[in-house]
Amino acid sequence: MNEQKQAPDASAISAELLELLRCPLTHKPVVLVDNELRCYESRKGYPIEDGIPVMLVEEARDLSENEIPESFRGQTPLTAPE
């Protein structure tokens, strides 16, 4: 019998943990979108691997303009806390 293990998805992140997580660039809260934690102020998307947030700038991807909510468009991305 060949059983496949399913990787934990983003729903494995508790609401309490999500409240604590911050973007390492801006120190602003992140939001959960699909299987990624996003900081719209820095325009970075941080992956979630095996249910664990990877909050490293070098592992983050740049968000495209169409992934940014209207309220953040046209703003200069933050790279340090205000």
matplotlib code that plots the C-alpha trace (Angstrom):
import matplotlib.pyplot as plt

x = [0.0, 1.4, 0.3, 1.1, 1.5, -0.1, 1.9, 0.2, -1.4, -1.6, -4.7, -2.3, -1.2, -3.2, -4.8, -2.6, 0.6, -0.6, -1.2, 2.4, 4.1, 5.7, 7.5, 11.2, 11.7, 8.9, 7.9, 4.3, 1.7, 1.4, -1.8, -2.4, -3.2, -3.4, -0.2, 1.8, 2.2, 2.1, 3.3, 1.8, 4.0, 7.2, 5.6, 6.9, 5.3, 6.8, 6.3, 4.9, 6.7, 5.3, 3.1, 6.0, 6.3, 9.6, 10.1, 13.4, 13.8, 16.0, 13.3, 10.5, 9.2, 8.3, 4.6, 3.3, 1.3, -1.9, -1.4, -1.3, -4.6, -5.7, -5.0, -1.3, -0.7, 1.4, 3.1, 6.9, 7.7, 9.0, 12.3, 12.7, 10.3, 8.8]
y = [0.0, 3.4, 6.1, 9.7, 12.2, 15.5, 18.5, 20.7, 23.7, 27.3, 26.5, 24.8, 28.3, 29.4, 32.8, 33.4, 32.8, 34.9, 37.8, 37.6, 37.2, 40.4, 41.2, 41.2, 44.2, 46.5, 44.9, 45.3, 42.5, 39.9, 38.5, 34.9, 34.5, 30.9, 29.3, 32.5, 35.3, 38.7, 42.1, 44.7, 47.5, 45.7, 43.9, 40.6, 37.1, 34.7, 31.0, 28.5, 25.2, 22.1, 24.3, 26.5, 30.2, 31.0, 34.6, 35.2, 38.1, 36.0, 33.3, 35.8, 36.6, 40.0, 40.5, 41.6, 44.8, 42.9, 41.0, 44.3, 45.7, 49.0, 50.9, 50.0, 50.7, 53.6, 53.7, 53.2, 49.8, 50.0, 48.4, 49.4, 50.1, 53.5]
z = [0.0, -1.1, 1.3, 0.5, 3.3, 2.8, 3.9, 6.5, 4.9, 6.1, 8.2, 10.6, 11.7, 14.7, 15.0, 18.1, 16.1, 13.2, 15.6, 16.8, 13.4, 11.9, 8.7, 9.4, 7.2, 8.4, 11.7, 10.5, 10.9, 8.1, 6.6, 5.6, 1.9, 0.6, 1.8, 2.2, 4.7, 3.1, 4.1, 1.8, 3.2, 2.1, -0.8, 0.3, 0.5, 3.1, 2.4, 4.8, 4.5, 6.2, 8.3, 9.5, 8.5, 6.9, 8.0, 6.2, 3.7, 1.5, 1.2, 0.6, -2.9, -4.2, -4.6, -8.0, -8.4, -8.9, -5.5, -3.7, -2.3, -3.9, -0.6, -0.8, -4.5, -5.4, -2.1, -1.8, -0.3, 3.3, 4.0, 7.6, 10.5, 10.7]

ax = plt.figure().add_subplot(projection="3d")
ax.plot(x, y, z, "-o")
ax.set_aspect("equal")
plt.show()
